[in-house]
Amino acid sequence: MMHETSKLKANDEAMYKEGKEFLLSEAAEDDRARLKYGTERWTRPPSQQAAEALYKQSTEISGYLKSASSSDELVHTKLKEHEGIIQILSGTNLDLEEYVPSSRRAQMPPGVQKAAGSLRNVLSNVTYTENRRKRKVEDLQKRGKQDDISKSSLTAPRPLLLTNVITRHCHISRDCTSRAGVSDAKDRTRAVRASLRKAP
């Protein structure tokens, strides 16, 4: 791009120089004729007056060329400052990905990769063990609620509770069917009734 700009600049300056040389040549011929024939015989106005519009346009073009030269110099300086970035942007996608740190996955050394894999395995095992422990605790809590007889014992009728207690004692005692066994059972029944009356 700068090469093409330099070519255009050279062409414009060459055209301007050629036009200015024509004006200077015409002014020189005018001065020679005025010297040869004198002001009385050479009544043509001086060149700057006769071609005033051309001289004015030449001055304007000279200002344009100077301004363009300054702009080209500024652009050239900026391009030099950012030449590296421009080359990356005009390169391949691989060059751009390598330049941007977060655009590609970081490559870890083999030792770091091995340690990271071991750490992932340990964390996975810890998570698995924690989940098993949590499920075991929940299962035990569920079974504890199912086996809880405190509510049923408190809400059961007293005769039924008394019958259950007597039945349990009868299973334990082998002589419940004998007279002595019956007497013992009655004594036990009285004792249980007494404890139940004292219970809140």
N, C-alpha and C positions, 0 to 999 in steps of 0.2 A: 504493500500500500504506500509506504513512504517512497519507494522507488518510482512509482507512477506519479506521485505528487511532485517529486523532484523533476521528472521529465516535463510535466505541465508547467512548473515554475520556470524551467529553462526556456521552454518555447515562448511563454508570455514575455519573459524578459528580452528574448531575442527580437520578438515582434516590436516591442516598445522601443528598443534601441534602434531598430531599423527606421521606425517612424520618426524618432527624434533626429536621427541623422539626416533624413530628408528635410526636416524643418531647418536644421543647422545649415545644410547645403544651400537651401533656397535663400536663407538670410545672408549667407556669404555672397552668393551671386547678386543679390539685391544691393549689397554694400559695394561690390565691385562696379556694378553699373552706375550707381550713384556717384562714385568717384570718377568714373570715365566720362559720364555725360554731364555731371553736375546736377545740382538740385533744380536748376531752371529747366533743363531738358528732361531730367528723370523725375517726373512728378509723382511717381507711384509712392504711396505711403510705406513706411518701414514694414518689414515682415511681421513683426509682433502686432502691429496695428492692422495690416492687411489680412492676416490669418489669426486674428485674436481668438476665435472659437477653438482653433486647432491647438494653440498654445495653452489655452485654459484646459482643454481636454487632456493634453499631455501632462499638465501638472496634476490633474485629478488621478490619472492612471498611475503616475509615479507614487502618489499617496496610497493607492490601492495595493500596489506591489510591495511597498514597505510594510503595510499592515499585514498583508498575507505572509510576508517573510517572517514577521514576528510571531504570527499564529503558528506557522510551520515549525518554528524553533521551539515553541512551547509544547506543541504536540510531540515533537521528536524527543524532548526531555522527559515528558510523561511516559512515553513508550519505553524509554530506556529504564525508567524507574520500575515499571511493572512488566518488564519483558519476561521475567520468569513465570509470572501468573498467566500471562497471555499465551505462552507456549504450552502450559499445562491445560488451559481451557481449549486450546486448539488441537490438543493431542487426542490420544485414545481414551476410552473409558477406564482402562486399567491404570493409566497415568493419573487420572483424576481420582480414582478410588485410593490409590496409594498416597496421594497428597492429603486427602481428607482423612483424619485419624479414625473417626467413628463410622466410616462408610464400609469398612471391611472388618471381619472378625479377627481379633488379635490372635497371633500364632504363639502358643505357649511352648516352652522347651519340653522335651520328653519327660524330664524328671518332675516338672510341675504338673504335667498331664497325668502322670502315674499317681502322684500324691492327691490330685483332685479327684481321680477315680476312686481311690481308697476312701477318701472322705465322704464321697457320695454313697458308697456302700455302707459305711458305718452309720450315716444318718438314716439310710433306708432301713437298716436293721433296728435302730433305735425307734423309729416311727412304727415299725411292725410290732415290736415288743410292747410299746406303749398302747397301741390299739388292742392287742390281745389282753393286756392287763385291764384296760378299761372295760372290755366286753366281759371279762371274768368277774370284775367287781359288780357290774350291772346284773349279771346272772345270779350272783350270790345274794344281792339285795332283793332281787325278785323272788328267789326261793325263800329267803327269810320272811318276806311278807306273806307268802303262801303258807308257811309253817307256823306263823304267829297265832297262838291260841289264847292270847291274853284277852282279846275282845270277846271271843266266843265264851271264855270262862266267865267273864264279867256279866255277859248278857244272858247266859243260860239260866233256866229256872233252878232254884235251890233244890227241889226234890230230885231233879234229873242229875244235878251235880252230886248230890248225896248218894244217889243210886250208883253213879259211876265210881265214886270213891269206895263204896261198899263192895262193888263188883271187883274192883282192882284188888282190894284186900282179900277177897274170897279166892281169887286166883292165886294169890301168894300163899295164903294159909290153906293147908291141906285138910284141916279138921273143921272146916266151915259147916259140913253136913252133920257133924256130931253135935250132941247137946252142948258139950263144952265149947265147940266151935261156934254154935249159935249164940251162946252166952257171950263169948268173946266178941262176936260180931256186933251184938247189941251194945256192949260196952264201948266198942269203937265208934258205933253210930252216935252214942250219946256224946262221946268226946268230940266228934266232928261237928255235931249240932252246936255244941257249946262254943267251939272255935268260930263257927259261922256267925253265932249271935254276937260275938265280940268283934267280928270283922266289921269295918265301917260300911 
